[in-house]
Amino acid sequence: MLIAQLKSFFMVARIGSVTQAAKRLGLSQPTITAQIRALEEAYGVELFHRGGRRLALSDAGLALLPRVEALVQQETEIDFFLRHSGDLRTGSLRVGATAPYYVLELIRGFSERFPAIDVSVVTGNSQEVLEALQEYRVDIATSSQRVDDARLSRVLLGVDPLMLVVHRTHALAGHTEVAVSALAGCRLLMRELGSTTRIATEDMLAQARVSPAAQMEIGSRESIREAVIRNLGVSVIARHEVPSHPDLRVLGFTDASPCLHEYLYCLRERRGARLIDAFVALAEPPQGRQESGADR
């Protein structure tokens, strides 16, 4: 029970939000709150100053935080050691992914070679999966965000052009290519903050000095695709993520060549772990395409 309470304290202290901590830990908000209060009552300390909706660490909380962080890190290392020990006949691998296109093919190949290994996949935007990797919540991450960090090993998986996707009845649907300026008359459906697709789209618009007629933020690629199918607006989507659908038309750009580079990341300190090395090897071509965040 103490470990669970300390984890709740640690996550709230790190994130600053009971709501977000509950989502991260897969628990309810009342459970998180109850665990922290039980910890405080058991030891007669106040770990947070509570003022309205704001939580601020007390002096005791500030002193406790690095100790709990060390404990959580130690538990993570033990879990990693146990999961990656042995001869590849047992174990588990956790993968964080932004898009299924590249990673699912890798997982298929990995599972064919190592059928006894349990593989779990969590999805999110680039920022979310890279945070999960650096916080040891996943072992491997695929992301279209390029991060130059000496702690990370990086392998280029592929390059995916960004396309304009419109409904078949849209005024632009009869074209195969359009100028970026054509978006000035459109309602543009955008991914959430932290999405590399959104960053690339905003960069393209800024370079062309174009502002869409209206914007709508939608928090997942699946929801954006459904919104375009229902003619709520147009969107810029990676070519491999565009579904085959009779109501969709896919257009290129005449004056821009936006694209996403998809990368596979792992922590450099964990290279040498059997499961991670086996998975990364599937992503590397025979001549090798591994990059170091420090070198590039």
SEDREN-695020 format. One record per residue (C-alpha): residue in three letters; x, y, z. Coordinates in steps of 0.2 Angstrom, whole numbers, plus 5000, padded with zeros to 4 digits. Layout:
ALAXYZ/...
***
This chain:
MET500050005000/LEU501450125004/ILE502250104987/ALA500550144979/GLN500350294989/LEU502050354986/LYS501750334967/SER500250444968/PHE501150574977/PHE502550574965/MET501450584949/VAL500450724956/ALA502050814962/ARG502850794944/ILE501250844934/GLY500450964946/SER498750894943/VAL497750754951/THR496650734935/GLN498250704924/ALA499050604937/ALA497550484938/LYS497550464919/ARG499450424919/LEU499250294933/GLY497650224926/LEU496750264943/SER495250374947/GLN495450544954/PRO494650504971/THR495850354973/ILE497350474970/THR496650594982/ALA496350464995/GLN498050384994/ILE498950554996/ARG497850595011/ALA498150425019/LEU499950445017/GLU499950615025/GLU498850555040/ALA499850395042/TYR501450505045/GLY500650665052/VAL501450775038/GLU500650895025/LEU501450855008/PHE500450984998/HIS499751155002/ARG497951154995/GLY497251324990/GLY495651304979/ARG496151194964/ARG497951234966/LEU499151104974/ALA500951164979/LEU502251054988/SER502551095006/ASP504351095013/ALA504050905018/GLY503450865000/LEU504950954992/ALA506050855004/LEU505150685000/LEU505050704981/PRO506850664976/ARG506850514988/VAL505250444980/GLU505950484963/ALA507450374967/LEU506250234973/VAL505250244957/GLN506750234946/GLN507450084956/GLU505749994954/THR505750034935/GLU507549964933/ILE507049804942/ASP505549784931/PHE506649814916/PHE507949694921/LEU506749554924/ARG505749584908/HIS507349584898/SER508249444906/GLY508349264899/ASP508449204882/LEU507049284872/ARG505849144876/THR505049244889/GLY504749434893/SER503849584888/LEU504149734877/ARG503149904878/VAL503050014863/GLY502450184862/ALA501850244844/THR501150394836/ALA500550304820/PRO500150124817/TYR500850114799/TYR502750084803/VAL502650014820/LEU501349874817/GLU502449804803/LEU503949794815/ILE502849714828/ARG502249584816/GLY504049544811/PHE504549544830/SER503149424835/GLU503549304821/ARG505349294827/PHE504949294846/PRO503149224848/ALA503349204867/ILE503649384870/ASP502249494875/VAL502149654866/SER501049804872/VAL500749954862/VAL500150124868/THR499750274857/GLY499850454858/ASN500550614849/SER502450634847/GLN502650734863/GLU501750604873/VAL502650444867/LEU504350524869/GLU503950584887/ALA503450404890/LEU505050334884/GLN506150454894/GLU505050414910/TYR505350234907/ARG503550194904/VAL503950114887/ASP505450034880/ILE505350084862/ALA504550244854/THR504150284836/SER503850464833/SER503850594818/GLN504750714830/ARG506550724827/VAL507450744844/ASP509350774845/ASP509750714863/ALA511250614868/ARG510250504879/LEU509250434864/SER509650314849/ARG508750354834/VAL508350254818/LEU507450324803/LEU505950214798/GLY505350314783/VAL504750474775/ASP502850514773/PRO502250654762/LEU500850764769/MET499350784758/LEU497750884758/VAL496250784761/VAL494550844757/HIS492750784755/ARG492250724737/THR490950874736/HIS492251004742/ALA492651144729/LEU494451084728/ALA494050894725/GLY494250904707/HIS496050954708/THR497550834710/GLU498650974717/VAL498351144724/ALA499351294730/VAL499551314749/SER498551484747/ALA496951374743/LEU496851344762/ALA496451524764/GLY494651484760/CYS494451324770/ARG494051274787/LEU495651174792/LEU495451034804/MET497051024815/ARG497850904827/GLU498150944845/LEU499651034852/GLY501150924853/SER500650834836/THR502150844824/THR500850844809/ARG500151004817/ILE501851084818/ALA502251044800/THR500651114794/GLU500851274804/ASP502651294797/MET501951264779/LEU500551394782/ALA501751524790/GLN503051504776/ALA501651534763/ARG500951674774/VAL499251594773/SER497851594786/PRO496451474785/ALA494651544785/ALA494351444801/GLN495151314811/MET494551174822/GLU495651074834/ILE495250884835/GLY496250774846/SER496550614836/ARG496950564818/GLU495450444818/SER494250584823/ILE494950704810/ARG494750574796/GLU492950554802/ALA492650744802/VAL493350754784/ILE492150614778/ARG490750714786/ASN491350864776/LEU491650974792/GLY493251034784/VAL494850994776/SER496450924784/VAL498350894781/ILE498650714784/ALA500150594781/ARG499950494765/HIS500050324774/GLU498650384786/VAL497350424774/PRO496050284773/SER495350214757/HIS493550294757/PRO492450344742/ASP492050514750/LEU493850564752/ARG494950654739/VAL496850664741/LEU497850814734/GLY499650864733/PHE500351044735/THR501051134720/ASP502151254730/ALA502651154745/SER503350974749/PRO502850944767/CYS503350774774/LEU503550684790/HIS505050584795/GLU504650434806/TYR505950384818/LEU506150244831/TYR506950294847/CYS507650194862/LEU508650254877/ARG510550234874/GLU510850174891/ARG509650024887/ARG510549974871/GLY511249794875/ALA509549744882/ARG509049584872/LEU507249634868/ILE507649814863/ASP509149764852/ALA508149624844/PHE506749754840/VAL507849894834/ALA508849764823/LEU507149744813/ALA507049924809/GLU508849944803/PRO509349904785/PRO510849784782/GLN512049934780/GLY511350014796/ARG510450174798/GLN510550204816/GLU510750384822/SER511350454838/GLY510450604845/ALA512050674850/ASP512850654832/ARG511450724821/
***
